Amino acid sequence: MGPPLASTLRIAIVGAGMGGLATALSLAKQGFQHIAIYETASDLGFVGAGIQIAPNLSRILRALGYGVWERVKKDAVEMKAVSIRGVCPGI
Ligand SMILES: Cc1cc2nc3c(=O)[nH]c(=O)nc-3n(C[C@H](O)[C@H](O)[C@H](O)COP(=O)(O)OP(=O)(O)OC[C@H]3O[C@@H](n4cnc5c(N)ncnc54)[C@H](O)[C@@H]3O)c2cc1C
């Protein structure tokens, strides 16, 4: 029997968006040791916009571990109500 896959498999993830980073953390949590993330953007800084975190995403962030949820929660504001307004042609 060879060495465990998690210690030998080399994984390439293309894109450091939410999907890529969550995949990398999930794989690391499973014990995979060689994970490279390739990102075309030169800067992943803040864009000055807010992001709404749905309950299913907050559960995923919590499950990822590594203090991800705690860091997000520190800067988060709990939404008490939502009002969506728009113009619907024909209504
Ligand atoms: C205006 C706007 C507002 C939104 N608001 C919310 C919100 O409030 N809450 C919410 O949950 N979702 C929101 N979304 C949706 C959310 O942004 C997406 O669902 C999420 O970013 C998708 O993640 P992803 O990792 O799949 O893709 P992306 O975030 O698009 O990440 C893909 C990454 O891959 C990189 N990439 C692409 N091609 C290559 C390549 N060839 N080589 C290397 N790197 C590459 C890109 O530069 C990018 O960084 C919003 C989306 C938009 C457009």
The ligand as an ORCA input file, in Angstrom:
! r2SCAN-3c Opt
* xyz 0 1
  C     -23.109     42.514     -7.766
  C     -23.112     41.177     -7.069
  C     -23.547     41.109     -5.750
  C     -23.578     39.870     -5.093
  N     -23.981     39.827     -3.789
  C     -23.992     38.658     -3.127
  C     -24.366     38.623     -1.751
  O     -24.683     39.644     -1.125
  N     -24.346     37.404     -1.123
  C     -23.970     36.256     -1.774
  O     -23.950     35.192     -1.140
  N     -23.608     36.278     -3.084
  C     -23.615     37.443     -3.756
  N     -23.264     37.463     -5.079
  C     -22.930     36.212     -5.719
  C     -21.515     35.819     -5.386
  O     -20.629     36.895     -5.628
  C     -21.147     34.611     -6.248
  O     -22.097     33.587     -6.080
  C     -19.788     34.073     -5.844
  O     -18.800     35.083     -5.896
  C     -19.411     32.921     -6.771
  O     -18.188     32.424     -6.300
  P     -17.216     31.650     -7.257
  O     -16.003     31.299     -6.435
  O     -17.949     30.540     -7.910
  O     -16.859     32.660     -8.427
  P     -16.117     34.070     -8.382
  O     -16.373     34.817     -7.109
  O     -16.475     34.729     -9.668
  O     -14.578     33.687     -8.365
  C     -13.917     33.185     -9.497
  C     -12.469     33.633     -9.393
  O     -11.726     32.977    -10.415
  C     -10.836     33.884    -10.984
  N     -10.528     33.370    -12.313
  C     -11.358     33.287    -13.376
  N     -10.731     32.725    -14.417
  C      -9.474     32.428    -14.002
  C      -8.348     31.829    -14.622
  N      -8.395     31.393    -15.901
  N      -7.211     31.689    -13.903
  C      -7.159     32.101    -12.619
  N      -8.192     32.681    -11.961
  C      -9.341     32.837    -12.658
  C     -11.569     35.216    -10.974
  O     -10.685     36.307    -11.041
  C     -12.289     35.135     -9.614
  O     -11.513     35.680     -8.563
  C     -23.200     38.674     -5.754
  C     -22.753     38.763     -7.092
  C     -22.709     39.985     -7.742
  C     -22.208     40.060     -9.170
*
